[in-house]
Amino acid sequence: MLAKSPALHFLCVVGARPNFMKIAPIMRSVRQHPSLSATLLHTGQHYDKSMKDAFFGELAIPEPDFDLCVGSGSHAVQTAEIMKRFEPVLQELHPDAVVVVGDVNSTIACGLVAAKLEIPVVHVEAGLRSFDRSMPEEINRVLTDQLSSLLFTTERSASENLAREGIDLGRVRFVGNVMIDTLRAHLGKAPPPMEIVGRHAGEVGARWLERAPRYGVVTLHRPSNVDDKDVLRSLLGTLSEVASDVPLAFPLHPRTRRRLEEMDLLGFAEQHLQILPALGYLEMLGLMANASVVLTDSGGVQEETTALGVPCLTLRENTERPVTVELGTNTVVGRSRERILDVVADVRETGGKAGRLPELWDGNAANRIVAELLRYFGE
């Protein structure tokens, strides 16, 4: 009698909060297959214990089997430190493949180590391009895709990008968007806005929301928007004008809070916007789902607002997620005061861009990914 073949073993990597929402449904789907096993590694690229615990708990992600506790640093320092700490783990486990998600420093660092050890790299969310090499994430995306053996895409345009870069499309699979798997699974658990604002801003926040049944949400974290004082001051001035018509809630990314404090702009922001702390996934979901409009520089938020049917203004000059503009609710407005005010006015008058759900954003992307992993590595 032949001995039973060992299970396929994948090492799944997360490093920053956006990764958590992408890996959760994949881990859940892997656990449903007896012929598969997965180890979870957290690099600690974004490390705030309370936030990490909140996300892992809300999304039912098992505690990481390995936590590299890398922490913050420059791009070079952080990437190098992840590589140094990741290599011994990979040499110990020698998995059938390393699964990386998104475009953060952890993605490229772990992908590079795996490729050099001749362990296949699987990239979830491959092929997205802003065509803006000043964005560190763009460099991470391009290089990770070049290293990967199997590439999973969220929208059709990604395959076109990969083909232009010389990648064999036989290694590319269009599977849909795992972020939307997570959103659909958790939308019914998201708390209402009054509970969220009241919890973090007390009676003042609750009264603000009572006066603002039609409110908007702001998220800012990209260096191009928050690292230059003149740029950030100008953006805050525009947002204060928006808030005079559509009151804005502003959950502060830790990095953005630090910049506002360093630049002595936090007081101005607090005067004109409803400032909230960084929120957990369910709270952020509940706040966005009930908003009239969202203004953001986050790629993930562009996708989530399209899935929620909420008009979105992207405060950048480009997007690596063009399907959210072509089919969804997203409008790229840059930092132009006039453009921002015009689009917000349209939202107030007409309800804004309606959009529709992109292809395969149906809540089953993770199952398709796992089926492809079985097919590719099980042969």
C-alpha positions as CSV (number, residue, x, y, z in Angstrom):
1,M,0.0,0.0,0.0
2,L,1.4,3.4,-1.0
3,A,2.1,5.9,1.8
4,K,-0.2,8.8,2.0
5,S,1.3,11.9,0.4
6,P,2.1,14.8,2.8
7,A,-0.2,17.8,2.7
8,L,0.9,20.8,0.7
9,H,2.2,23.4,3.0
10,F,2.1,27.1,2.4
11,L,3.7,29.9,4.4
12,C,1.4,32.9,4.4
13,V,2.9,36.3,5.1
14,V,1.3,39.4,6.5
15,G,3.0,42.6,7.5
16,A,0.5,45.5,7.5
17,R,-3.1,46.1,8.3
18,P,-4.4,45.9,4.7
19,N,-2.8,42.4,4.5
20,F,-4.9,41.1,7.3
21,M,-8.2,41.5,5.4
22,K,-6.6,39.7,2.4
23,I,-5.1,36.8,4.2
24,A,-8.1,36.0,6.5
25,P,-10.4,34.4,3.8
26,I,-7.5,32.5,2.3
27,M,-6.5,31.0,5.7
28,R,-10.2,30.1,6.3
29,S,-10.4,28.4,2.9
30,V,-7.2,26.5,3.3
31,R,-8.4,25.1,6.6
32,Q,-11.4,23.5,4.8
33,H,-9.0,21.3,2.7
34,P,-7.4,18.3,4.5
35,S,-4.7,18.1,1.8
36,L,-3.5,21.6,2.6
37,S,-1.8,23.2,5.6
38,A,-0.7,26.8,6.2
39,T,1.6,28.6,8.5
40,L,1.0,32.2,9.2
41,L,3.9,34.7,9.6
42,H,3.5,38.3,10.7
43,T,6.6,40.4,10.0
44,G,5.4,43.1,12.4
45,Q,6.0,45.9,9.7
46,H,2.9,47.7,11.2
47,Y,3.0,46.8,14.8
48,D,0.5,48.2,17.3
49,K,-0.5,45.4,19.7
50,S,-4.0,46.7,20.3
51,M,-4.7,47.2,16.6
52,K,-3.2,43.9,15.6
53,D,-5.2,42.1,18.3
54,A,-8.4,43.9,17.2
55,F,-7.9,43.0,13.5
56,F,-7.0,39.4,14.2
57,G,-9.9,38.9,16.6
58,E,-12.5,40.6,14.3
59,L,-11.4,38.6,11.3
60,A,-10.9,35.3,13.1
61,I,-7.3,35.0,11.9
62,P,-5.3,32.5,14.0
63,E,-2.5,33.9,16.0
64,P,0.7,34.0,13.9
65,D,2.9,31.0,14.2
66,F,5.8,33.4,13.7
67,D,6.1,37.1,14.6
68,L,9.2,38.8,13.4
69,C,8.5,42.0,15.4
70,V,10.3,44.1,12.8
71,G,8.7,47.5,13.6
72,S,9.1,50.7,11.7
73,G,12.1,52.1,9.9
74,S,13.2,53.5,6.5
75,H,12.3,51.5,3.5
76,A,15.8,50.1,3.2
77,V,16.2,49.3,6.9
78,Q,12.7,47.7,7.2
79,T,13.1,45.6,4.1
80,A,16.5,44.4,5.1
81,E,15.5,43.6,8.6
82,I,12.5,41.6,7.4
83,M,14.8,39.6,5.0
84,K,17.3,38.9,7.8
85,R,14.6,37.6,10.1
86,F,12.6,35.8,7.5
87,E,15.4,33.7,6.0
88,P,15.9,31.4,9.0
89,V,12.2,30.7,9.3
90,L,12.0,29.8,5.6
91,Q,15.1,27.5,5.9
92,E,13.5,25.8,8.9
93,L,10.0,25.2,7.3
94,H,10.9,24.9,3.6
95,P,7.2,25.2,2.5
96,D,5.9,24.3,-0.9
97,A,5.3,28.0,-1.6
98,V,5.3,31.4,0.1
99,V,2.0,33.3,-0.3
100,V,2.4,37.1,-0.2
101,V,-0.4,39.7,-0.5
102,G,-0.5,43.3,-1.6
103,D,2.4,45.7,-2.1
104,V,4.0,46.5,1.3
105,N,7.6,46.2,2.1
106,S,6.9,42.8,3.7
107,T,5.6,41.6,0.3
108,I,8.8,42.2,-1.6
109,A,11.2,41.4,1.2
110,C,9.7,37.9,1.8
111,G,9.2,37.3,-1.9
112,L,12.9,38.0,-2.6
113,V,14.2,35.7,0.1
114,A,11.9,32.9,-1.0
115,A,12.9,33.3,-4.7
116,K,16.6,33.2,-3.8
117,L,16.0,30.0,-1.8
118,E,14.2,28.6,-4.9
119,I,10.9,28.4,-3.1
120,P,7.9,29.4,-5.3
121,V,6.3,32.7,-4.6
122,V,2.5,33.2,-4.9
123,H,1.4,36.8,-5.2
124,V,-2.2,37.7,-4.3
125,E,-3.3,41.0,-5.9
126,A,-0.8,40.9,-8.7
127,G,-0.6,43.2,-11.7
128,L,-2.0,46.4,-10.2
129,R,-0.2,49.4,-11.5
130,S,-0.4,53.2,-10.9
131,F,2.5,53.8,-13.3
132,D,4.0,56.1,-10.7
133,R,7.4,55.0,-9.7
134,S,7.6,57.6,-7.0
135,M,5.2,55.4,-5.0
136,P,7.2,52.8,-3.0
137,E,4.3,50.4,-3.3
138,E,4.7,50.5,-7.1
139,I,8.2,49.3,-6.9
140,N,7.1,46.6,-4.6
141,R,4.4,45.5,-6.9
142,V,6.5,45.3,-10.1
143,L,9.4,43.4,-8.4
144,T,7.2,41.0,-6.6
145,D,5.4,40.1,-9.8
146,Q,8.7,39.4,-11.5
147,L,9.7,37.0,-8.7
148,S,6.4,35.1,-8.5
149,S,5.6,31.7,-9.9
150,L,1.9,32.1,-9.6
151,L,0.0,35.4,-9.8
152,F,-3.6,36.0,-8.7
153,T,-5.3,39.1,-10.1
154,T,-8.3,41.1,-8.9
155,E,-9.3,42.8,-12.2
156,R,-8.8,42.2,-16.0
157,S,-6.5,45.1,-16.6
158,A,-3.9,43.5,-14.3
159,S,-3.2,40.7,-16.8
160,E,-2.6,43.3,-19.5
161,N,0.0,45.0,-17.3
162,L,1.8,41.8,-16.6
163,A,1.9,40.8,-20.3
164,R,3.5,44.2,-21.1
165,E,6.2,43.4,-18.5
166,G,7.0,40.1,-20.1
167,I,5.3,37.8,-17.6
168,D,4.0,34.5,-18.9
169,L,0.2,34.7,-18.7
170,G,0.2,30.9,-18.2
171,R,1.2,31.7,-14.6
172,V,-1.6,34.3,-14.1
173,R,-5.0,33.5,-12.7
174,F,-7.9,36.0,-12.6
175,V,-9.7,35.1,-9.3
176,G,-11.4,38.3,-8.1
177,N,-10.8,40.3,-4.9
178,V,-10.3,38.7,-1.5
179,M,-10.8,42.1,0.2
180,I,-14.4,41.8,-0.9
181,D,-14.7,38.3,0.6
182,T,-13.8,39.8,3.9
183,L,-16.2,42.8,3.5
184,R,-19.1,40.6,2.6
185,A,-18.5,38.2,5.4
186,H,-18.3,41.0,8.0
187,L,-20.7,43.7,6.8
188,G,-23.5,42.5,9.0
189,K,-21.3,42.6,12.1
190,A,-20.2,46.2,11.6
191,P,-21.5,48.5,14.4
192,P,-23.7,51.6,13.6
193,P,-22.0,55.0,13.2
194,M,-23.6,56.4,16.4
195,E,-22.0,53.6,18.4
196,I,-18.6,54.1,16.8
197,V,-18.4,57.9,17.1
198,G,-19.9,57.8,20.6
199,R,-17.4,55.2,21.8
200,H,-14.4,57.2,20.6
201,A,-15.6,60.8,20.9
202,G,-18.1,60.6,23.7
203,E,-21.2,62.9,23.9
204,V,-19.5,65.5,21.7
205,G,-19.1,63.0,19.0
206,A,-22.6,61.7,19.4
207,R,-24.0,65.2,19.1
208,W,-21.9,65.8,16.1
209,L,-23.4,62.8,14.4
210,E,-26.9,63.8,15.3
211,R,-26.4,67.1,13.6
212,A,-24.8,65.3,10.6
213,P,-27.0,62.5,9.4
214,R,-25.3,62.9,6.0
215,Y,-21.6,62.7,6.8
216,G,-18.4,61.8,5.0
217,V,-15.2,59.9,6.0
218,V,-11.6,60.9,5.4
219,T,-8.5,58.7,5.4
220,L,-5.0,60.0,4.7
221,H,-1.7,58.2,5.2
222,R,0.4,58.4,2.0
223,P,3.8,60.2,2.3
224,S,2.9,62.4,-0.7
225,N,-0.1,63.8,1.2
226,V,1.1,63.9,4.8
227,D,4.8,64.4,4.8
228,D,4.9,67.9,3.3
229,K,3.5,70.6,5.6
230,D,2.3,72.8,2.7
231,V,0.6,69.9,1.0
232,L,-1.0,68.7,4.2
233,R,-2.1,72.2,5.3
234,S,-3.7,72.8,1.9
235,L,-5.5,69.5,2.0
236,L,-6.8,70.3,5.5
237,G,-8.0,73.7,4.2
238,T,-10.0,72.0,1.4
239,L,-11.4,69.4,3.8
240,S,-12.5,72.1,6.1
241,E,-14.5,73.7,3.3
242,V,-16.1,70.3,2.4
243,A,-16.9,69.8,6.1
244,S,-19.0,73.1,6.2
245,D,-21.5,71.3,3.9
246,V,-20.8,67.6,4.6
247,P,-19.4,67.0,8.1
248,L,-16.3,64.8,7.9
249,A,-15.1,62.1,10.3
250,F,-11.4,61.6,10.2
251,P,-10.0,58.4,11.7
252,L,-6.3,59.1,12.1
253,H,-3.7,56.6,10.9
254,P,-0.9,56.6,13.5
255,R,1.6,58.0,11.0
256,T,-0.8,60.8,10.0
257,R,-1.4,61.7,13.7
258,R,2.4,62.0,14.2
259,R,2.7,64.3,11.2
260,L,-0.2,66.5,12.3
261,E,1.4,66.9,15.7
262,E,4.9,67.5,14.4
263,M,3.6,70.2,12.0
264,D,1.3,71.8,14.6
265,L,-1.8,71.1,12.4
266,L,-3.7,68.8,14.8
267,G,-5.6,71.7,16.4
268,F,-6.8,73.0,13.0
269,A,-8.0,69.5,12.1
270,E,-9.8,69.1,15.4
271,Q,-11.5,72.4,14.9
272,H,-13.0,71.5,11.5
273,L,-13.2,67.7,11.4
274,Q,-14.5,65.0,13.8
275,I,-11.2,63.4,14.7
276,L,-11.2,59.7,15.7
277,P,-8.4,57.3,16.6
278,A,-7.3,54.6,14.2
279,L,-10.3,52.2,14.0
280,G,-10.6,48.5,13.8
281,Y,-11.8,46.8,10.7
282,L,-15.5,46.5,11.8
283,E,-15.7,50.0,13.0
284,M,-14.2,51.4,9.8
285,L,-16.5,49.3,7.8
286,G,-19.5,50.5,9.7
287,L,-18.5,54.1,9.3
288,M,-17.9,53.9,5.6
289,A,-21.0,51.8,4.8
290,N,-23.2,54.6,6.2
291,A,-21.3,57.5,4.8
292,S,-22.5,59.8,1.9
293,V,-19.0,60.1,0.6
294,V,-15.4,58.9,1.4
295,L,-12.3,60.9,0.6
296,T,-9.1,58.8,0.7
297,D,-5.6,58.1,-0.6
298,S,-5.9,54.4,0.2
299,G,-6.1,51.7,-2.5
300,G,-8.1,49.3,-0.3
301,V,-10.7,52.0,0.6
302,Q,-11.2,52.6,-3.1
303,E,-12.2,48.9,-3.5
304,E,-14.3,48.8,-0.3
305,T,-16.3,51.9,-1.3
306,T,-17.0,50.4,-4.7
307,A,-18.3,47.2,-3.1
308,L,-20.4,49.3,-0.7
309,G,-21.8,51.6,-3.4
310,V,-20.5,54.7,-1.6
311,P,-19.0,57.6,-3.7
312,C,-15.3,57.8,-3.3
313,L,-12.8,60.7,-4.0
314,T,-9.2,59.5,-4.4
315,L,-6.9,62.3,-3.2
316,R,-4.1,61.2,-5.6
317,E,-3.2,61.9,-9.2
318,N,-3.5,58.2,-10.1
319,T,-4.9,54.8,-9.0
320,E,-3.5,51.3,-9.4
321,R,-7.2,50.1,-9.3
322,P,-8.7,51.5,-12.5
323,V,-11.7,49.2,-12.3
324,T,-13.0,51.2,-9.3
325,V,-13.1,54.3,-11.6
326,E,-14.3,52.5,-14.8
327,L,-17.0,50.4,-13.1
328,G,-17.1,51.5,-9.5
329,T,-17.8,54.6,-7.4
330,N,-14.4,56.1,-7.5
331,T,-13.3,59.4,-8.9
332,V,-9.6,60.4,-9.0
333,V,-9.5,64.1,-8.0
334,G,-5.9,64.6,-6.9
335,R,-5.4,67.5,-4.4
336,S,-7.2,70.1,-6.6
337,R,-9.5,72.2,-4.3
338,E,-11.8,73.0,-7.2
339,R,-12.1,69.4,-8.3
340,I,-12.7,68.1,-4.8
341,L,-15.4,70.7,-4.1
342,D,-17.1,70.1,-7.5
343,V,-17.3,66.3,-7.0
344,V,-18.5,66.7,-3.4
345,A,-21.2,69.2,-4.6
346,D,-22.3,66.6,-7.2
347,V,-22.6,64.0,-4.4
348,R,-24.7,66.3,-2.4
349,E,-27.0,67.2,-5.3
350,T,-27.3,63.9,-7.2
351,G,-26.0,61.2,-4.8
352,G,-22.8,60.9,-6.7
353,K,-21.4,58.1,-8.9
354,A,-23.4,55.0,-8.6
355,G,-21.1,52.4,-10.1
356,R,-21.5,48.6,-10.2
357,L,-19.7,45.6,-8.7
358,P,-16.7,44.5,-10.8
359,E,-16.4,41.0,-12.2
360,L,-15.7,38.2,-9.6
361,W,-16.0,40.6,-6.6
362,D,-18.5,38.1,-5.3
363,G,-17.1,36.9,-2.0
364,N,-15.6,33.7,-3.4
365,A,-12.1,34.8,-4.5
366,A,-10.4,32.9,-1.7
367,N,-12.0,29.6,-2.7
368,R,-10.9,30.2,-6.3
369,I,-7.4,30.9,-5.0
370,V,-7.2,27.7,-3.0
371,A,-8.6,25.7,-5.9
372,E,-5.8,27.1,-8.1
373,L,-3.2,26.4,-5.4
374,L,-4.3,22.7,-5.4
375,R,-4.3,22.5,-9.1
376,Y,-0.9,24.2,-9.6
377,F,1.1,22.6,-6.8
378,G,-0.8,19.3,-6.6
379,E,0.1,18.2,-10.1
